[in-house]
Amino acid sequence: MAELTVQVTLCWSLGPRHVQEISLAVPERSTVEAALEQCMVHWGQSQVAADASILSSLKFHQPGIWGRQVPWTQEVQAGDRIELYRPLKVDPKVARRQRFKRQGKGRTGLFANRKSGSAAGY
C-alpha cells in the first residue's frame, strides 16, 4: 500500500532579501524536523554538497508555520509553509531608541506638526 503524502513548502533566508523556497512531498503526520531532514536529502541530490551543509546549519534557526513559531516536533499538514527564522542581530527596542535619538524629538510624534505659539505636546 502506498504511503500518503502531503505537499508542504520550506522557506529560509541566509541574508536580507535572499529567500530560498522549496516544495516537498512529505509523509503524512511528519514533523517540521522530518521535513527539514527530507529537504536536506532532496537538496543534496540536486545541488552541490556545500549547499547541503548550509541547509544543515539551518537546524539552529527557529521554525515556524505561516508566521507563528512552532516546536520542531510540530506535525505538518497539507499546504503548510514551514519557515526558518534567523536570530535577530539587534534588539528592536534598542534600534528604535537609536533611530529616535538620531531623528531628534522635534520632528517626530506629537511634536511633528506643532503650531507656532502652542504649548508643547499640542
Steps between C-alpha positions, in 0.01 A plus 500: 500500500636841407578743780290819498694822451422867552646795311683763710730792424825564688635858502817644648722803461872519557508877458278801442287484184637155410225240543528133407182297454448135420184290468504152649273200517541362853329199659178574682545580874864611446656753736670827408834337580427206267405742221834683541690169492315396184584837348869443578487163324316647200730805484811282532397301192424802284768749614865499599605380846577856616132592471407191702734615778324837501170318546639302793588830670133599476434253781604778739225738379157530661226328295154639432193419295326788323668765719446331838788342688458127560714228661703263282258221599194674349323284241456655157178504301431526129582845362708614799776755444787411734723800566840502669571827680847652540588639845472878534829689484367809679234530767204686338452719808864612494482570125187713547665701780804564282283608205303736724821648641639549148181667372459726799183554695398818313398322179318191626190396689290770663755767413504443124220743398494742791348839433718796580420651839319192631590308813738207476324173408194670342 
